């Protein structure tokens, strides 16, 4: 994937100052300058942009939305005001936050086979998924995976931070002496105890969120489950040499060294009682059962373009030329 650097200009002094700074400090960086044109701009704004073009010697791409300001004003009036409301009354920061929040809040995809099973439909899960559920909830001492220690509740997360010694791929948080390591939460808190810790993710619809781990180190549910069960074995058998060939451009300097450092920190965390993670050796079939249980947490809607249509704008209604189009492909890489 080609890396692009975009700087949006608003016609105001702050974005102009940033453009000047980038032009002076990073002249060799291939920067693209864009202006999102509402269609109702003042003549002074266009004149200001022309001056910037001349002074900085740059091209500023003018992107005009197919849905102009009047369209959005009408929509905001319908929800937040009346036909006589003006823009200042309805197009407010709070209303924009509210609209985006309602859009996100509406995307609650929890009608999955597991929910149906919990409500009494014994046929909702396959036999493999049922065995996986038992392993998910069973503690280590009884031969289970003890997954529920962290992935608990209706959302399958305790929202806490743990180090599970995941492969250290990519730029990450620019940690360590050579800035190639990723300390996770430790990047923010600067606390040694927080190094390599990441928040427990929800498992709802996890089938559709590959690749897995904070750095996308695992392509399959089976792979990341195996890592959770035995991080040392997983790291010893991880094909670090495949990373660059399959994902050109990913930073892999000191990847193995950094990953072993994370593993060493995990062992410290285990000794100090900072993590519930312990080694559990389960069979290949048991791991497949666990993966099938996780797949039962998938709402079928997320696999259907028709079902998701209310949340996805049509391809021919891209408002400003910057729309990212959803792809529906849940097949995992080998």
C-alpha positions as CSV (number, residue, x, y, z in Angstrom):
1,X,0.0,0.0,0.0
2,X,1.4,3.4,-1.0
3,X,2.0,5.8,1.9
4,X,0.5,9.2,1.4
5,X,1.0,12.4,3.5
6,X,-2.0,14.8,3.5
7,X,-2.3,18.2,5.1
8,X,-5.8,19.7,5.1
9,X,-6.0,23.5,4.8
10,X,-9.0,25.3,6.2
11,X,-8.2,28.9,5.0
12,X,-7.3,29.8,8.6
13,X,-4.0,30.8,10.2
14,X,-3.4,27.5,12.1
15,X,-3.4,25.2,9.1
16,X,-1.5,27.8,7.1
17,X,1.2,27.9,9.9
18,X,1.4,24.1,9.8
19,X,1.8,24.1,6.0
20,X,4.7,26.7,6.4
21,X,6.3,24.5,9.1
22,X,6.1,21.3,7.1
23,X,7.4,23.1,4.0
24,X,10.4,24.4,5.9
25,X,11.2,21.5,8.1
26,X,10.3,18.6,5.8
27,X,10.8,19.9,2.3
28,X,11.7,16.5,1.0
29,X,8.5,14.8,2.3
30,X,6.0,14.3,-0.6
31,X,3.1,16.2,1.0
32,X,-0.3,16.6,-0.6
33,X,-2.2,19.8,0.4
34,X,-6.0,19.7,0.2
35,X,-8.8,22.2,0.8
36,X,-12.3,20.8,1.5
37,X,-14.6,23.3,-0.2
38,X,-18.1,23.5,1.2
39,X,-19.3,25.4,-1.9
40,X,-20.2,28.4,0.3
41,X,-16.7,29.8,0.9
42,X,-16.1,33.6,0.9
43,X,-14.1,35.1,-2.0
44,X,-11.4,36.1,0.6
45,X,-10.8,32.4,1.4
46,X,-10.0,31.5,-2.2
47,X,-7.8,34.6,-2.5
48,X,-6.0,33.5,0.7
49,X,-5.4,30.0,-0.7
50,X,-4.0,31.5,-3.9
51,X,-1.5,33.5,-1.8
52,X,-0.4,30.3,0.0
53,X,0.1,28.6,-3.4
54,X,2.3,31.4,-4.6
55,X,4.3,32.0,-1.4
56,X,4.9,28.3,-0.6
57,X,5.1,27.1,-4.2
58,X,2.7,24.3,-3.6
59,X,-0.3,22.8,-5.3
60,X,-3.5,22.9,-3.2
61,X,-6.1,20.4,-4.3
62,X,-9.6,21.8,-4.1
63,X,-12.1,19.1,-3.1
64,X,-15.7,20.1,-3.3
65,X,-18.3,17.8,-1.7
66,X,-21.1,16.5,-3.8
67,X,-23.3,17.2,-0.8
68,X,-22.8,20.9,-0.3
69,X,-23.3,23.0,2.9
70,X,-27.0,23.5,2.1
71,X,-27.6,19.8,2.1
72,X,-26.0,19.4,5.6
73,X,-27.7,22.5,6.9
74,X,-31.1,21.0,5.9
75,X,-30.2,17.7,7.6
76,X,-29.1,19.4,10.8
77,X,-32.3,21.5,10.9
78,X,-34.4,18.4,10.6
79,X,-32.7,16.8,13.7
80,X,-31.6,19.7,15.9
81,X,-33.7,22.7,15.0
82,X,-36.6,24.0,12.8
83,X,-36.9,25.1,9.2
84,X,-36.1,28.7,10.4
85,X,-33.0,27.8,12.4
86,X,-29.7,29.3,11.1
87,X,-26.4,27.5,10.7
88,X,-24.9,28.9,14.0
89,X,-27.8,27.5,15.9
90,X,-27.8,23.9,14.6
91,X,-24.3,23.2,13.2
92,X,-22.5,23.3,16.5
93,X,-19.6,21.3,17.8
94,X,-21.9,19.5,20.3
95,X,-24.4,18.6,17.7
96,X,-21.7,17.2,15.4
97,X,-20.3,15.1,18.4
98,X,-23.9,14.0,19.1
99,X,-24.5,12.9,15.5
100,X,-21.3,10.9,15.2
101,X,-22.0,9.3,18.6
102,X,-25.4,8.2,17.6
103,X,-24.0,6.8,14.4
104,X,-21.5,4.8,16.3
105,X,-23.9,3.8,19.0
106,X,-26.3,2.3,16.5
107,X,-23.7,-0.2,15.4
108,X,-24.3,-2.8,18.1
109,X,-23.9,-6.1,16.5
110,X,-24.6,-8.7,19.2
111,X,-27.3,-11.0,17.6
112,X,-25.0,-13.9,17.4
113,X,-25.3,-17.7,17.9
114,X,-23.8,-17.6,21.4
115,X,-26.5,-15.1,22.5
116,X,-29.2,-17.4,21.0
117,X,-27.7,-20.4,22.8
118,X,-27.6,-18.5,26.2
119,X,-31.3,-17.7,25.7
120,X,-32.2,-21.3,25.3
121,X,-31.7,-22.3,21.7
122,X,-29.5,-25.5,22.2
123,X,-29.2,-25.9,18.4
124,X,-27.6,-22.5,17.9
125,X,-24.0,-23.8,18.4
126,X,-22.2,-26.6,16.7
127,X,-20.8,-29.4,18.9
128,X,-17.3,-28.0,18.3
129,X,-18.3,-24.5,19.5
130,X,-19.9,-26.0,22.6
131,X,-16.7,-27.8,23.5
132,X,-14.8,-24.6,22.9
133,X,-17.2,-22.7,25.2
134,X,-16.4,-25.2,28.0
135,X,-12.6,-24.7,27.4
136,X,-13.1,-21.0,27.3
137,X,-14.7,-20.9,30.8
138,X,-12.8,-23.8,32.4
139,X,-9.7,-22.9,34.6
140,X,-6.2,-24.1,33.8
141,X,-6.4,-26.5,36.8
142,X,-9.3,-28.4,35.1
143,X,-7.7,-28.6,31.7
144,X,-9.2,-25.4,30.2
145,X,-7.9,-22.3,28.6
146,X,-9.0,-19.9,31.4
147,X,-9.8,-17.3,28.8
148,X,-12.6,-15.9,30.9
149,X,-10.0,-14.6,33.4
150,X,-9.6,-11.6,31.1
151,X,-12.4,-11.9,28.5
152,X,-15.4,-11.7,30.8
153,X,-18.9,-10.3,30.9
154,X,-21.2,-9.7,28.0
155,X,-18.5,-7.8,26.1
156,X,-15.9,-10.4,26.7
157,X,-13.4,-8.0,28.2
158,X,-12.4,-6.8,31.6
159,X,-11.0,-3.6,30.0
160,X,-7.7,-4.1,31.8
161,X,-4.1,-4.1,30.5
162,X,-1.9,-7.2,30.2
163,X,1.4,-8.2,28.6
164,X,1.0,-11.4,26.6
165,X,4.4,-11.1,24.8
166,X,3.0,-10.5,21.4
167,X,5.5,-10.3,18.4
168,X,6.8,-6.8,18.1
169,X,6.1,-5.8,14.5
170,X,6.0,-2.3,13.0
171,X,6.9,1.1,14.3
172,X,4.7,0.8,17.4
173,X,5.3,3.3,20.1
174,X,8.9,4.0,19.3
175,X,10.1,2.6,22.6
176,X,13.5,1.3,23.8
177,X,17.0,2.6,23.3
178,X,16.7,2.4,19.5
179,X,13.0,3.4,19.2
180,X,12.0,0.1,17.6
181,X,10.1,-1.4,20.5
182,X,6.4,-1.0,21.5
183,X,5.8,-0.7,25.2
184,X,2.0,-0.4,24.8
185,X,0.5,1.3,27.7
186,X,4.0,1.8,29.0
187,X,4.5,4.3,26.2
188,X,2.0,6.5,27.9
189,X,2.5,5.9,31.6
190,X,6.3,5.5,31.4
191,X,5.9,3.0,34.2
192,X,8.1,-0.2,33.9
193,X,5.2,-2.3,35.2
194,X,3.1,-1.2,32.2
195,X,5.6,-2.1,29.5
196,X,4.2,-4.3,26.7
197,X,0.7,-4.2,28.2
198,X,-2.3,-3.7,26.0
199,X,-6.0,-3.4,26.8
200,X,-8.0,-6.7,26.7
201,X,-10.1,-6.4,23.5
202,X,-13.7,-7.5,23.2
203,X,-14.2,-10.8,21.4
204,X,-17.6,-9.8,20.0
205,X,-17.3,-10.2,16.2
206,X,-13.6,-11.1,16.5
207,X,-13.9,-13.3,13.5
208,X,-14.1,-10.2,11.3
209,X,-11.2,-8.3,12.8
210,X,-8.2,-10.2,11.5
211,X,-5.2,-9.9,11.6
212,X,-4.9,-10.3,15.3
213,X,-2.8,-8.6,18.1
214,X,-1.9,-4.9,18.4
215,X,0.5,-5.3,15.5
216,X,-1.5,-7.8,13.3
217,X,1.0,-10.6,14.0
218,X,-1.5,-13.5,13.5
219,X,-3.7,-14.1,10.5
220,X,-6.0,-16.7,12.2
221,X,-7.9,-17.2,15.4
222,X,-6.2,-20.5,15.9
223,X,-2.8,-18.8,15.7
224,X,-3.5,-16.1,18.2
225,X,-5.3,-18.6,20.6
226,X,-2.1,-20.8,20.5
227,X,-0.1,-17.8,21.4
228,X,-2.3,-17.0,24.4
229,X,-2.0,-20.6,25.6
230,X,1.8,-20.8,25.2
231,X,3.6,-17.6,24.3
232,X,7.1,-19.1,24.6
233,X,6.2,-21.9,22.1
234,X,4.5,-19.5,19.8
235,X,7.4,-17.1,19.7
236,X,9.9,-19.9,19.2
237,X,7.9,-21.1,16.2
238,X,6.9,-17.7,14.8
239,X,8.0,-17.2,11.2
240,X,9.7,-13.8,11.6
241,X,11.3,-14.2,8.2
242,X,7.9,-14.1,6.5
243,X,7.0,-10.7,7.8
244,X,8.9,-8.6,5.3
245,X,8.1,-10.9,2.3
246,X,4.4,-10.8,3.0
247,X,4.2,-7.2,4.3
248,X,6.9,-5.1,2.5
249,X,7.7,-1.9,4.4
250,X,6.9,-3.0,7.9
251,X,9.6,-2.1,10.4
252,X,11.2,-5.3,11.6
253,X,14.5,-4.0,13.0
254,X,15.3,-5.9,16.2
255,X,11.8,-7.6,16.0
256,X,13.0,-10.9,17.5
257,X,15.1,-9.2,20.2
258,X,12.2,-6.9,21.2
259,X,9.7,-9.8,21.2
260,X,12.0,-11.8,23.5
261,X,12.2,-8.8,25.8
262,X,8.4,-8.8,26.0
263,X,8.5,-12.5,26.8
264,X,11.0,-11.9,29.6
265,X,8.8,-9.1,31.0
266,X,5.8,-11.6,30.9
267,X,7.7,-14.0,33.0
268,X,8.4,-11.2,35.5
269,X,4.7,-10.3,35.5
270,X,3.8,-13.9,36.1
271,X,6.2,-14.2,39.0
272,X,4.9,-11.0,40.5
273,X,1.2,-12.0,40.1
274,X,0.5,-9.2,37.6
275,X,-1.2,-11.4,35.1
276,X,-3.5,-14.4,35.2
277,X,-1.8,-15.8,32.0
278,X,-0.3,-19.3,32.5
279,X,0.9,-21.9,30.0
280,X,-1.8,-24.3,28.9
281,X,-1.0,-27.0,26.4
282,X,-4.2,-27.9,24.5
283,X,-4.5,-30.2,21.5
284,X,-5.0,-28.9,17.9
285,X,-8.6,-30.1,18.1
286,X,-9.2,-28.2,21.4
287,X,-7.7,-25.0,19.8
288,X,-10.0,-25.5,16.8
289,X,-13.0,-25.8,19.2
290,X,-12.0,-22.6,21.0
291,X,-11.8,-20.8,17.6
292,X,-15.2,-22.1,16.6
293,X,-16.6,-20.8,19.9
294,X,-15.2,-17.4,19.1
295,X,-16.8,-17.5,15.7
296,X,-20.1,-18.1,17.4
297,X,-19.7,-14.5,18.8
298,X,-20.1,-13.2,15.3
299,X,-23.3,-11.3,14.4
300,X,-24.1,-12.5,10.8
301,X,-24.9,-8.9,9.9
302,X,-21.2,-7.9,9.8
303,X,-20.7,-10.4,6.9
304,X,-23.5,-9.0,4.8
305,X,-23.3,-5.9,2.6
306,X,-27.0,-5.7,2.5
307,X,-27.4,-5.9,6.3
308,X,-24.8,-3.2,6.7
309,X,-26.2,-0.9,4.0
310,X,-27.8,1.5,6.5
311,X,-24.3,2.4,7.9
312,X,-22.4,2.5,4.6
313,X,-22.7,5.2,2.1
314,X,-23.2,4.1,-1.5
315,X,-20.1,4.1,-3.7
316,X,-21.6,6.8,-6.0
317,X,-22.3,9.2,-3.1
318,X,-18.7,9.8,-2.0
319,X,-19.1,13.3,-0.5
320,X,-15.6,14.6,-0.9
321,X,-13.4,12.1,-2.8
322,X,-11.9,10.7,0.4
323,X,-14.4,7.9,1.1
324,X,-13.0,4.5,2.2
325,X,-15.1,1.8,0.7
326,X,-15.9,-1.3,2.8
327,X,-14.8,-4.7,1.6
328,X,-16.6,-7.9,2.6
329,X,-14.0,-10.6,2.8
330,X,-13.6,-12.6,6.0
331,X,-11.2,-15.2,4.6
332,X,-8.1,-15.5,6.7
333,X,-4.6,-15.7,5.2
334,X,-2.6,-19.0,5.7
